[in-house]
Amino acid sequence: MHIQHLYKAAVLLFALVVLQGCGEDTVTKERKALTVSTFEISAPLINQFRNFKGTVSPADLTPLSFRVEGKLEAILVRKGQQVKKGELLAKLDTSKLRQQLADAQAQYELTVKQHSRGKDLLSRKMVSQSEFDELTASKQMAYVNFQIAKNNLEYTRLIAPFDGYISEVPKKSFENASPGEEILSVYRGDVVRIRVAVSDAVLSMINPDNDTNNYQIKTRFFGDDREFISTYYEHSNEPAQGSNSFEFWLEMDQVEPAILPGSSASLDVDLVQAGLRVLPGYQIPMTALDAGVRKNEFYIWKLENNTVYKQPVNIIQINSVGAVVATGVTAGDVIVNSNLRKMREDAVVAIANKEEVQ
């Protein structure tokens, strides 16, 4: 009896707790605003003078390989060595190929004699026409094999295709070489090619109606006090692999002492004289840039109605104030300049201070 009273009391107590809980209002936790500093973008900068950075790359870099397999008898050059057109660079062991040539020559000479006898016998009607046709086919096949053996022997020598320098020598003497496997590479030594990575915004400046090939660009190389003139060579129409940037190439004649591949180049360009369209750029602080996962990929965080969203930008210049971007922002935009690592799409923010970039 005592147990039943305790049970009823416990049930009554539980019911009272539940009813009390149902009567309370549900509390919704609001998102805490992240305090940030911001900048307001002002009027665009219009500057016809630009400086680009580039790197010297090997001109007409050409990998060389053998058409036949064999053992490398000798590699006669080393990395960085200057070579002349027609110079012997490497050769294969020819003992096996010479034996194959001797066998093919003997077989061809035999079929020639058999064909000659068959022709005489055919005239005397001692062999049929079909038998003579077989002798003719055997002679032709033997001739083809003989020519292939002669050509294979000639393919055991690597010759320099032009005057230049040896770039890389990945193989060593006495190693086995497969057909098409790179033995060494050579590049031209009479010209200097400069590769410049540019954004699509810069590439869009090129006016197809203007001839920019003869525009002379002032060029300097790191560690060299001399000033040179380079001219347009070519540009790519697709981004480089693993990057958002395009490749723009310049060239100039080689000088003494030589400008070597890998040298850094500084290029001063007058966009108007070069026949390029001048695009306005907007100055933003470096602290407002958020790097992407790929090379030359950058973002900013725009602020609208106390929430932020991510916006890609194209950087066209770096200066003492920060970065100049051609796309992604416009005058009057407000961008976040602090706590970028904590930024998320549609994050709620509170402005700590507000400045303007001129």
Buried (B, 14 or more C-beta within 10 A) or exposed (E): EEEEEEEEEEEEEEEEEEEEEEEEEEEEEEEEEBEBBBBBBBEBBEBEEBEBEBBBBBBEBBBBBBEBBBBBBEBBBEEEBEBEEEBEBBBBBBEBBBEBBEEBBEBBEEBBEBBEEBEEBBEEEEBEEEEBEBBBEBBEEBBEBBEEBBEBBEBBEBEBBBBBBBBBBEBEEEEEBEEEBEBBBBBBBEBBBBBBBBBEBBBBBBEEEEEBEEBBBBBBBEEEEEEBEBBBBEBBEEBBEEEBBBBBBBBBEBEEEEBEBEBEBBBEBBBEEBBBEEBEBBBBBEEBBBEEEEEBBBBBBBBEEEEBBEBBBBBBBEEEEBBBBBBBBEEEBBBBBBBBEEBEEEBBBEBEEEEEBE
